[in-house]
Amino acid sequence: MRPDTVFSGPELCQKSAREVIALLRKGDVSTAELIDASLARMDQVEPDVNAVVTRCPDRASAAKPSPDTQLAGLPIGIKDLNPVEGVRTTFGTKGHANHIPDASDPLVTRLEDRGGVVLGKTNTPELGAGANTFNAVFGATRNPWNTALNAAGSSGGAAVSLATGELWLSHGSDFGGSLRSPANYCGIVGLRPSPGIAGGSSAHLGFLTGGVDGPMARDVLDCALFLDAMAGYDRRWPISFPAPDVPYFETAQRDAGEVRIGFSTDLNGFGAITPEIEGVLRDAMDSLRLPNVTVEETCPDLPRLNEAFRAIRCMSFLGSYQITPPEIAQHYKPTIMGNVADAEAMTFADYVQSERDRSALYNSMLGFFDTFDVLACPVNGLAPLPVEIEYPTEVAGRKMTDYIEWLHFAFLASVTGLPALSLPVGFTPSGMPVGIQLIGPPRGEGRLLQVAHHLEQALNLPVTVIDPRPPV
């Protein structure tokens, strides 16, 4: 049941991104007015949520975007893992607490070229490691639906900035659910695209596919619009490829036709889920059994999914750590150093095996998509915990061996390179949002967004922008 909510911010902040872009193009509102509205909203809510940790209003005001561009001068947020020229960028770690980059990440440059106006950096856990957004530089980000609870991570600041109406679109990134989990916990939409759609990995690990950038928004159409602004080939990203001939925003609005959903609450027992979350998801799926929507409980075989995910994650951590100066690495939290130790303990044979495992999992999913449009499964197996708890040590009676095991539902899309979206579908009895994860076919962002938009309309859940709610 959706709880009662209040929004006391500027009226502009409550509008969708596409509505505001239309106003910009008609000249009915200016970027300066949007900056003022956004900053006013930040002043209202930041003391309670700590989501937009660095603001750059002077830089934003100096931008001169054309209204003919895709984003037309819309203020946006950038996660504090991606450099923005001249703007404090900390990566959530003390060693970079005062870092001011002299060049922007290529994705930031692309978004600015396409009319985005960077107004602030959103909070992240240290190096994006962990699904609870806190760090030693800025502290913790709190969930606006209950400020005693966490907002997940690592794109927690981005998700909260959207749910509270501080920003209309906010950039995220995802390796182990870092974009999907915060969207789930905050009641917004987050899309992890296929590798190469929206930029690439860091310059020194440009061929790795585990971590990707992606769009976060309040609903599916805004998410599609933001993905269009991110998409396209860039020779600096070795795995990037051209944007589709038909924009994602246009595809998402087309008739979805017959929709075939394969639904699993636990991925063949791989993921642990509480009865509370399972109940919300089952209720949502039951309400979607419509004339043009087929829902069947099923799950493909997922052999060695855990081993494959941990191997590609180890490779990414070790690849970055090996070139990190000691004066920076000395500040890393114990969980990060544990990841490095795990990576150093792996052998070359382990990594080769992981590539075989990935191929087997991908082929299993290909067979699944011969019958179904999407695989629907949980985003997370439990509701948010108190913000002081770094990660759950057990879920539904199953003990968690480390800080990433509770994120099992995120592993499949990351390992196979499939697009995955978190879509709000309901609320827990205590009033916390719950999303469902929709995993789409290879390079199937258009169809995934189309299906998600269709389900969003069928569920008829209102898009909610809220004032932060005190602990209940």
N, C-alpha and C positions, 0 to 999 in steps of 0.2 A: 504493500500500500504506500502510495506516495505521500510523504509528510507535507504539512503546510509549510510554505516557504515565503520569504519576504525578499524583495529587492528594492533598495533605497538609493541606488546609484543614478547617474545621469541616464536619461532615456536613450541616448545614442548607444550606450554601452550594452543595452539589452537587445539591440537589433542584431540580426545575423550578419555575417561578413558579406554575403552577397547583396543584402539590402544596402549596406553602407557603401559598398563599391558602386552600386547603381546610383546612389546619391552623389558620390564623388564625380562620377562621369557626367551627371546632369548639372553639376555645379551647385547643387543644393546644400552641400556641406563641404568644408575644406579640411585638408589634412591637419591644419593648425587647430581647428575646432575638435577634431578627433583626438589629437594629442592632449589637448586640455581636458577633455572628458576622461580619457584614460588615466591621466595623472591624478585627476580628482578622485577617481575610483580607487586607484592605488593608495592614495592618502587615507581613504576610508577603511580599507580592508587589510592592508599589509601588516599593521600591528598584530592582527589576529592570525594571519596565515603564513607570512614570510615566504612568498612565492616568487615575486619579481625582486631579486636581491640587488641588482644594479640597474639604474636608470640612466638614459643618455638623452635627455630632452633637447639639449642644445644641438647635438648631432642630428637628431630627428628633425628638428625645426629647420636645419640648414639644407635638408634634402629637397630636391625639386623634381619629384616624380611626375610623369605625364599621366593624365587621366585616361589616356588611351592604352596604358599597359594593363597587364592581367590583374594586378592588385590595386592599381589606380591611386596609390598614395595611402593605403591602409596601414596603420601602425601594427607591428607584429612583435612577437617575442622570440628570442633565440636562446636555446639552452646553453648553459654556461660551460659546455664542453667544446663549443665551436667558436673560434676567434672572431671578433668583430674589431676592425681597425680602430684604434684609438679608444676602445672601451675596455674597462677592466674585465679580464677573463681569467678566472681562477682555476677552472677544472675541479673546483671543490676541494682543493688540497692546499695546505699551508705553504708549501714551497713555491706556489704561484699566487699567493694572496695579493700581491701588488703588481701582477703581470699586466702590462698594457701592450697588446700586439700591434705591430706596425703594418699588418696586412690581414684581411678578412679571409675566412674559409671560403673556398670557391662557391659553396652553396649559398652562403650569405650574399656574396657578390651577385649571384644569379637572382636571388629573391629581390635584391635592391634594384637590379636592372629591370626587373619585371614589376616594379612599382611598390614593393614592400618597403616600409619605413621602420627600421629597427628602433624600438623605443626602450627596450630593456632586455636584460639577461635573466633567465629563470633558473631557479635553484636545482641542484643535482647532488646526489651523494658523491663522495670522493671518487674521481675518475669514472663516475657513472656506475660504480660497482656496488650493487645492493639494491634491494627493492623497498627501501625506506629512505626518503629524501632528507638527509641530514649531513652536515660536514663541520669540520673544525673552523671554517672561515665564517660561515653565515648562520650556523645552527640548523634547526629543523623546520621543515615545511609541514603545516598542519592541514588536515582535511576540513574543507569548509562545511561539510554536512555534520561534522561533530569535531570541534577543534581539539578535543582530547585525543583524537585518533590520527593515525598516519595517512598520508596521501599516496602511499606506494612510491615506486621509483623505477628507473632513475629520472624519468621526466616528470617528477612530481610537481615542481614549480610550474611547468607548462600547463599541466592539467588543471591545477588550482587557479591559475590566471584566467582560464577560460570559464570555469564553473562560477567564478565570482564576478565575471564581467570586466576584468581589468584589461583584457585584450580580446580581439575578435578571432585571431588565428595565432597559434603558437607552435613553434618548431619542436620536434622531439627526435629521439633516436632510440634504437632498440637492438639489443643482443639477446637478452634472456627475458623478454617481456617488458623492457624498460619504458616502452611507449604504451603498450597494451594494459599493463597493470594499473598505472595511474589513471588512465581513461576509465577503466572499470571501477576503481574506487571513488572517482569524482563525478561519475555520471555524464561523461562526455564521450566523444568518438575519437579513437586513435587508430591509425593505419600503419602497420609495418609493411612497406612495399617490397617487392622482389629486389634483390641486390642489383644495383645499376640503374634503377629507376630515378632515384632522387639523390644523386651524388654517389660518393663511394667512401671507402675507408680512408684513413689518414694517408698522407703522401708516402710514408715509408712502409705501409702495409696495404698498398692499393689493390692487390688482387684477392684479399681476404673478403669473405662474403657473410661473416657472422653478424657484424654490426652494420646497421643501415640507418640513414636519416629518414624521417617521415613526417606527415602532417597530423596535427591534432586540431580539433574543432568541436563545436557544440552539436553539430548534426552531420549527417552523411553528405549532403550536398556541399556544405562548406568545406568538408574534408576533401571532397573530390576537386573542388575549386583550388584548394591549396596545393594538392598534389600536381595539378596542371602547372602551377607556378614553379614547382620544383623540378619537373621532369624535363629530360632532354639530354642529348649527347654532349659530352665535354671531353676533349682529348686528355685532359689532366686526370680523368678517372678511367683507368684502363678497362673497367667492366661496364661502363655506362653505354647506353644505347638510345636511339632517338625516341622522342615522345610519339605517342600514337597519332595516326591521322585524324581520328575523331577524339576530341578532348574527353578526359574522364568525366568532367562535369556534364557534358552532353550525354554521354553513354549512361551515366547514373540515372538520368531522368527518363530514359526510354522504357517502354513496357518490358517488364522482366519475363513475361510469358510464364511457362511452366517452371516452377522452382522445386528442385529436388534436394532435400537436406538430409544428410546423414548425421545423426545426433548421438553423442556419447558423453556420459557424465564423468567418466574416469579413464578414458583411453585404454580400455582393456586392463584396468587396474593399475595403470602406470601412475596416475595422479590421485592424490588423496583429496576428498571433498567432504565438507560437513553437510549434515542433513539440511541445515538452514539454506545453504547456497544451492544445493541440489533441488530443493523444493521450489525456489524462485525460478530456476532454469526450466524445470519441468512444467511449471505453470505457464511460462512464456511459450514453450514449444507446443503445449496443448492448445493455446489460443491461436497458434499459427497453422493449425490443421484446417486449411481453407481449401476451396475447390481447386485453386491453381498452385497450392503448396503441398508437397508431400514430405512428411517427416518420418524417417525410419531410424530406429535405434540400431546402430551398427558402428563398427570401427575397423579400419584396415589393420593388418599386422604391422607392428612397430618394433622390429627386432633391434636390440642394442641401441635404442634411442638415447638412453642416459650416457652410455659410453661415448657415442658419437658427439653429443653436445659438449660434454666435458673436454673432449680432445680439442675441438675447434676453439673453445673458450680458452683453454690453456695456451694454445698457439698464439692467440691474440694478446693475452697478458704477457707472455714471455717476449714476444716481438717488440712490445712497447717498453717493457722493463729493461731489456738489454741495452737500450740507448738512452735511458733516463739517468741524468747526473745524480750521484749519491746525495748531494745536498737537497735534491728534490725528493728522492725515494725514501730518505730517512724519516719523513713525516707520514708515510703511508700507514693506514690502519692495519691491524693484525689480519683481518680477513683478506685484504689484498696481498699481503706477504704470504699468506697461506695458499692463495691461488698461484703465486709465483713458484712456491715450493712444489706444488702439485705438478706444475708444468715442467720444472727441471727434472722431476722424477720420471717423466714419460720418456719412452724410447722412440727412435725413428720408426720401428715396426708398429708401435702403438698408433702413430699418426697415419701410417699407410693403411692400417686396419680401419681407422676412422673414416677414411675416404671410401673404402669398400662399404662400410656401414651406411654412409650417407647415400650412396648409390642404391643400395637395397631399399632404404626407406623411401627414396624418391620414386623408385619403380613401384613400390607398394601403393603409394599415393596416386600414381598415374592410373593404376587399375581401379582405384576408388572413384576417380573422376570420370571414368567411363560410364558410371551410373549416376553420380551425384554432382550437383553444382558446387556445394560447399560442405565442409565438415564443421558442424557446430559442436563446441565443447566449452568447458569453463575457461575463464581467463585466469582466475585464482580460485583455490578450493576453500577459502575462508574469508570472512569479512575483515575489515581493517582492525588492527590491534592498537593499543595505546602507543602514542608516538615515541615513548621512551624505549619500547621493545624493538631491538634491531631486526629480529626475524623470529618467526615462530619455531619453537623446538618440537612441536608436535601438531599434526593436523588430523582431526577425526580419529584420534587414538594412535596414529602412526607417527613414530619418532622421526624427526628430521635430523639427518647426519651432519648437515652443514647449512650455511645461509642461502644456498641456492636450490636445495632440494624441494622446497615448498613451491618453487616456480616451474615444476615439471610440465604444466600445461603449455608453457611458452616454448618448450624445446623443439617441438615438431616443425613449426614454420621456420625457425631459425636454421635448423639443420638441413632442411630440404630446399630452402630458398623460396618458399611459397608465400604469397601475400596473405596477411592475416589482419583482421579488423576486430576491435572491441566495440560492441554496440550495446547501449543501455537497454535493458529489458524489464527492469523491475526494482523492487526495494525489499530489503530485509524487514522483519517485524519491527526492528528498532529504527528504521528509516534510513538505512545506508543504501546507496545505489548498488545495483548489481548489473554487470554486463555479460554478454555471451561472446565468445570468440568464434568468428567465422573465418575458416581457412579456405582460400580459393585455389583454383588451378594454376599451373605454371604461367607466369606473365599474365595472369587473369585479373588484374586490378579492375578493369572496366566491368567485367561480369560480377566480381565481388561487390563493388560499389553499387551496382544495379540491384543485386539481390538484397544487400543491406538496406538500401533505400526503400525497397518494396516491403521488407519486414518492418522497418521503422514506421512506415505509414500504416501497416496492418495493426501493429501494437498500439498506435495512437498515443504514445507517451509524450507529454509536453516537453519541449526543450526548456530546461530550467536554468536560470541564472540566479544565484542566491547571495544573500548576505551570509557571512560566516555564522554558523549556529554554535552557541556555547555548548559545553558538555551536557549530555542528557543522561 
